[in-house]
Amino acid sequence: MKIYLRDGRAPVPMQEATSRIMSANKGKNTNPEILLRKGLWQKNVKGYRLHPKRIPGRPDIAFIHKKIAIFINGCFWHRCPHCKLPIPNSNSEFWENKFQKNLERDKRKIRELKKLGWKTITVWECQMKKDSNKIVEKLKRKLS
Protein backbone atom coordinates (compact mmCIF):
# COMPACT_ATOMS: atom_id res chain seq x y z
CA MET A 1 0.00 0.00 0.00
CA LYS A 2 1.41 3.37 -1.04
CA ILE A 3 1.37 6.24 1.44
CA TYR A 4 0.79 9.70 -0.02
CA LEU A 5 2.77 12.44 1.66
CA ARG A 6 1.06 15.78 2.03
CA ASP A 7 3.04 18.95 1.38
CA GLY A 8 0.37 21.37 2.61
CA ARG A 9 -0.20 23.09 -0.76
CA ALA A 10 -3.57 21.47 -1.32
CA PRO A 11 -6.46 20.56 0.96
CA VAL A 12 -6.79 16.94 2.02
CA PRO A 13 -9.19 15.24 -0.41
CA MET A 14 -12.34 13.70 1.01
CA GLN A 15 -11.70 10.43 -0.81
CA GLU A 16 -8.50 8.38 -0.99
CA ALA A 17 -9.14 7.72 -4.70
CA THR A 18 -9.01 11.48 -5.39
CA SER A 19 -5.65 11.71 -3.64
CA ARG A 20 -4.29 8.82 -5.70
CA ILE A 21 -5.48 10.35 -8.98
CA MET A 22 -4.15 13.82 -8.21
CA SER A 23 -0.74 12.56 -7.08
CA ALA A 24 -0.35 10.69 -10.38
CA ASN A 25 -0.42 13.93 -12.41
CA LYS A 26 2.95 14.81 -13.91
CA GLY A 27 4.47 18.14 -14.80
CA LYS A 28 6.79 16.86 -17.52
CA ASN A 29 6.62 14.22 -20.21
CA THR A 30 2.84 14.03 -20.22
CA ASN A 31 1.01 12.02 -22.87
CA PRO A 32 0.20 15.10 -25.03
CA GLU A 33 3.87 16.17 -24.85
CA ILE A 34 5.14 12.77 -25.90
CA LEU A 35 2.57 12.57 -28.69
CA LEU A 36 3.67 15.96 -30.04
CA ARG A 37 7.36 15.11 -29.82
CA LYS A 38 6.81 11.81 -31.64
CA GLY A 39 4.88 13.64 -34.33
CA LEU A 40 7.60 16.25 -34.75
CA TRP A 41 10.24 13.53 -34.94
CA GLN A 42 8.25 11.63 -37.59
CA LYS A 43 7.99 14.82 -39.67
CA ASN A 44 11.75 15.24 -39.32
CA VAL A 45 11.41 18.36 -37.15
CA LYS A 46 14.41 18.16 -34.85
CA GLY A 47 16.78 20.46 -33.00
CA TYR A 48 14.57 21.28 -30.06
CA ARG A 49 15.30 21.14 -26.35
CA LEU A 50 12.97 19.81 -23.66
CA HIS A 51 12.19 21.91 -20.59
CA PRO A 52 15.36 24.04 -20.84
CA LYS A 53 16.19 25.51 -17.45
CA ARG A 54 17.87 28.63 -18.85
CA ILE A 55 14.78 29.71 -20.79
CA PRO A 56 12.21 31.67 -18.72
CA GLY A 57 9.12 29.61 -17.97
CA ARG A 58 10.85 26.35 -18.97
CA PRO A 59 8.78 25.70 -22.09
CA ASP A 60 7.93 22.08 -22.83
CA ILE A 61 9.71 22.34 -26.19
CA ALA A 62 12.13 25.09 -27.20
CA PHE A 63 13.79 25.79 -30.52
CA ILE A 64 16.55 27.89 -29.01
CA HIS A 65 18.18 29.16 -32.23
CA LYS A 66 14.80 30.18 -33.70
CA LYS A 67 13.60 31.56 -30.33
CA ILE A 68 10.36 29.60 -30.44
CA ALA A 69 8.85 28.19 -27.24
CA ILE A 70 6.03 25.66 -27.23
CA PHE A 71 3.85 25.05 -24.19
CA ILE A 72 1.65 21.96 -24.16
CA ASN A 73 -1.10 22.80 -21.68
CA GLY A 74 -3.41 20.39 -19.93
CA CYS A 75 -7.03 21.45 -20.32
CA PHE A 76 -7.91 21.01 -16.64
CA TRP A 77 -4.90 22.74 -15.08
CA HIS A 78 -4.62 25.65 -17.50
CA ARG A 79 -8.36 26.22 -18.07
CA CYS A 80 -8.64 25.43 -21.75
CA PRO A 81 -10.69 28.01 -23.70
CA HIS A 82 -12.00 25.21 -25.95
CA CYS A 83 -13.16 22.78 -23.25
CA LYS A 84 -14.37 25.24 -20.61
CA LEU A 85 -14.23 22.59 -17.88
CA PRO A 86 -16.16 23.27 -14.67
CA ILE A 87 -14.42 23.96 -11.37
CA PRO A 88 -14.56 20.95 -9.03
CA ASN A 89 -17.41 21.08 -6.52
CA SER A 90 -15.38 20.15 -3.47
CA ASN A 91 -12.90 22.78 -2.23
CA SER A 92 -14.04 25.10 -5.02
CA GLU A 93 -12.41 28.15 -3.42
CA PHE A 94 -9.04 26.38 -3.40
CA TRP A 95 -9.46 25.37 -7.05
CA GLU A 96 -10.49 28.86 -8.17
CA ASN A 97 -7.35 30.30 -6.53
CA LYS A 98 -5.18 27.52 -7.94
CA PHE A 99 -6.45 28.00 -11.48
CA GLN A 100 -6.13 31.79 -11.25
CA LYS A 101 -2.48 31.46 -10.16
CA ASN A 102 -1.82 29.02 -13.01
CA LEU A 103 -3.30 31.44 -15.55
CA GLU A 104 -1.32 34.37 -14.15
CA ARG A 105 1.90 32.32 -14.24
CA ASP A 106 1.20 31.29 -17.86
CA LYS A 107 0.69 34.92 -18.90
CA ARG A 108 3.81 36.02 -17.02
CA LYS A 109 5.94 33.33 -18.73
CA ILE A 110 4.73 34.41 -22.17
CA ARG A 111 5.36 38.10 -21.40
CA GLU A 112 8.91 37.34 -20.22
CA LEU A 113 9.68 35.35 -23.35
CA LYS A 114 8.22 38.00 -25.67
CA LYS A 115 10.38 40.66 -23.98
CA LEU A 116 13.39 38.54 -24.89
CA GLY A 117 12.27 38.27 -28.52
CA TRP A 118 10.77 34.78 -28.34
CA LYS A 119 7.66 33.61 -30.15
CA THR A 120 5.39 31.41 -28.05
CA ILE A 121 2.95 28.74 -29.16
CA THR A 122 0.40 27.10 -26.88
CA VAL A 123 -0.92 23.68 -27.76
CA TRP A 124 -3.89 22.34 -25.80
CA GLU A 125 -4.29 18.75 -24.65
CA CYS A 126 -7.70 18.50 -26.36
CA GLN A 127 -6.19 19.63 -29.68
CA MET A 128 -3.63 16.84 -29.46
CA LYS A 129 -6.33 14.28 -28.66
CA LYS A 130 -8.57 15.49 -31.48
CA ASP A 131 -6.02 15.61 -34.31
CA SER A 132 -2.36 15.48 -33.39
CA ASN A 133 -1.28 15.21 -37.04
CA LYS A 134 -2.96 18.53 -37.85
CA ILE A 135 -1.18 20.23 -34.93
CA VAL A 136 2.18 18.77 -35.94
CA GLU A 137 1.70 19.97 -39.54
CA LYS A 138 0.82 23.50 -38.35
CA LEU A 139 3.90 23.58 -36.12
CA LYS A 140 6.12 22.32 -38.94
CA ARG A 141 4.89 25.14 -41.21
CA LYS A 142 5.45 27.76 -38.48
CA LEU A 143 8.95 26.46 -37.82
CA SER A 144 10.10 26.52 -41.46
C-alpha positions as CSV (number, residue, x, y, z in Angstrom):
1,M,0.0,0.0,0.0
2,K,1.4,3.4,-1.0
3,I,1.4,6.2,1.4
4,Y,0.8,9.7,0.0
5,L,2.8,12.4,1.7
6,R,1.1,15.8,2.0
7,D,3.0,18.9,1.4
8,G,0.4,21.4,2.6
9,R,-0.2,23.1,-0.8
10,A,-3.6,21.5,-1.3
11,P,-6.5,20.6,1.0
12,V,-6.8,16.9,2.0
13,P,-9.2,15.2,-0.4
14,M,-12.3,13.7,1.0
15,Q,-11.7,10.4,-0.8
16,E,-8.5,8.4,-1.0
17,A,-9.1,7.7,-4.7
18,T,-9.0,11.5,-5.4
19,S,-5.7,11.7,-3.6
20,R,-4.3,8.8,-5.7
21,I,-5.5,10.3,-9.0
22,M,-4.1,13.8,-8.2
23,S,-0.7,12.6,-7.1
24,A,-0.4,10.7,-10.4
25,N,-0.4,13.9,-12.4
26,K,2.9,14.8,-13.9
27,G,4.5,18.1,-14.8
28,K,6.8,16.9,-17.5
29,N,6.6,14.2,-20.2
30,T,2.8,14.0,-20.2
31,N,1.0,12.0,-22.9
32,P,0.2,15.1,-25.0
33,E,3.9,16.2,-24.8
34,I,5.1,12.8,-25.9
35,L,2.6,12.6,-28.7
36,L,3.7,16.0,-30.0
37,R,7.4,15.1,-29.8
38,K,6.8,11.8,-31.6
39,G,4.9,13.6,-34.3
40,L,7.6,16.2,-34.7
41,W,10.2,13.5,-34.9
42,Q,8.3,11.6,-37.6
43,K,8.0,14.8,-39.7
44,N,11.8,15.2,-39.3
45,V,11.4,18.4,-37.2
46,K,14.4,18.2,-34.9
47,G,16.8,20.5,-33.0
48,Y,14.6,21.3,-30.1
49,R,15.3,21.1,-26.3
50,L,13.0,19.8,-23.7
51,H,12.2,21.9,-20.6
52,P,15.4,24.0,-20.8
53,K,16.2,25.5,-17.4
54,R,17.9,28.6,-18.8
55,I,14.8,29.7,-20.8
56,P,12.2,31.7,-18.7
57,G,9.1,29.6,-18.0
58,R,10.8,26.4,-19.0
59,P,8.8,25.7,-22.1
60,D,7.9,22.1,-22.8
61,I,9.7,22.3,-26.2
62,A,12.1,25.1,-27.2
63,F,13.8,25.8,-30.5
64,I,16.5,27.9,-29.0
65,H,18.2,29.2,-32.2
66,K,14.8,30.2,-33.7
67,K,13.6,31.6,-30.3
68,I,10.4,29.6,-30.4
69,A,8.9,28.2,-27.2
70,I,6.0,25.7,-27.2
71,F,3.9,25.1,-24.2
72,I,1.6,22.0,-24.2
73,N,-1.1,22.8,-21.7
74,G,-3.4,20.4,-19.9
75,C,-7.0,21.4,-20.3
76,F,-7.9,21.0,-16.6
77,W,-4.9,22.7,-15.1
78,H,-4.6,25.6,-17.5
79,R,-8.4,26.2,-18.1
80,C,-8.6,25.4,-21.8
81,P,-10.7,28.0,-23.7
82,H,-12.0,25.2,-25.9
83,C,-13.2,22.8,-23.3
84,K,-14.4,25.2,-20.6
85,L,-14.2,22.6,-17.9
86,P,-16.2,23.3,-14.7
87,I,-14.4,24.0,-11.4
88,P,-14.6,20.9,-9.0
89,N,-17.4,21.1,-6.5
90,S,-15.4,20.2,-3.5
91,N,-12.9,22.8,-2.2
92,S,-14.0,25.1,-5.0
93,E,-12.4,28.2,-3.4
94,F,-9.0,26.4,-3.4
95,W,-9.5,25.4,-7.1
96,E,-10.5,28.9,-8.2
97,N,-7.4,30.3,-6.5
98,K,-5.2,27.5,-7.9
99,F,-6.4,28.0,-11.5
100,Q,-6.1,31.8,-11.2
101,K,-2.5,31.5,-10.2
102,N,-1.8,29.0,-13.0
103,L,-3.3,31.4,-15.6
104,E,-1.3,34.4,-14.2
105,R,1.9,32.3,-14.2
106,D,1.2,31.3,-17.9
107,K,0.7,34.9,-18.9
108,R,3.8,36.0,-17.0
109,K,5.9,33.3,-18.7
110,I,4.7,34.4,-22.2
111,R,5.4,38.1,-21.4
112,E,8.9,37.3,-20.2
113,L,9.7,35.3,-23.3
114,K,8.2,38.0,-25.7
115,K,10.4,40.7,-24.0
116,L,13.4,38.5,-24.9
117,G,12.3,38.3,-28.5
118,W,10.8,34.8,-28.3
119,K,7.7,33.6,-30.2
120,T,5.4,31.4,-28.1
121,I,2.9,28.7,-29.2
122,T,0.4,27.1,-26.9
123,V,-0.9,23.7,-27.8
124,W,-3.9,22.3,-25.8
125,E,-4.3,18.8,-24.7
126,C,-7.7,18.5,-26.4
127,Q,-6.2,19.6,-29.7
128,M,-3.6,16.8,-29.5
129,K,-6.3,14.3,-28.7
130,K,-8.6,15.5,-31.5
131,D,-6.0,15.6,-34.3
132,S,-2.4,15.5,-33.4
133,N,-1.3,15.2,-37.0
134,K,-3.0,18.5,-37.9
135,I,-1.2,20.2,-34.9
136,V,2.2,18.8,-35.9
137,E,1.7,20.0,-39.5
138,K,0.8,23.5,-38.3
139,L,3.9,23.6,-36.1
140,K,6.1,22.3,-38.9
141,R,4.9,25.1,-41.2
142,K,5.5,27.8,-38.5
143,L,8.9,26.5,-37.8
144,S,10.1,26.5,-41.5
